[in-house]
């Protein structure tokens, strides 16, 4: 598993802007995430699979936010199109390689 920071991932894979997007993940005030339904999902389905990433919500234990409050889940970005616990999708200019799994924590 390759763990990258969000900044390293952005530099390496170059996510594209979703001009119609308005939720989930933003880069410089521009939405880079695609919804899990409607036209956004159709865009994901017709995109080369090696350029699709899934934003998923995972359960975590014993972490705290910057205010010291307990946190029970976080978002991570993983390569590929996944259905379970998905929050949305991202398309990148640079494809990921088969056989290499990535996990990027998004704070």
Buried (B, 14 or more C-beta within 10 A) or exposed (E): EEEBEBEEBBEBBEBBEBEEBEEBBBBEEEBBBBBBEEEBBEBBEEBEEEBBBBBBEEEEEEEEEEEEEEEEEBBBBBBEBBEEBBBBBBBBEEEBEEEEEBBBBBE
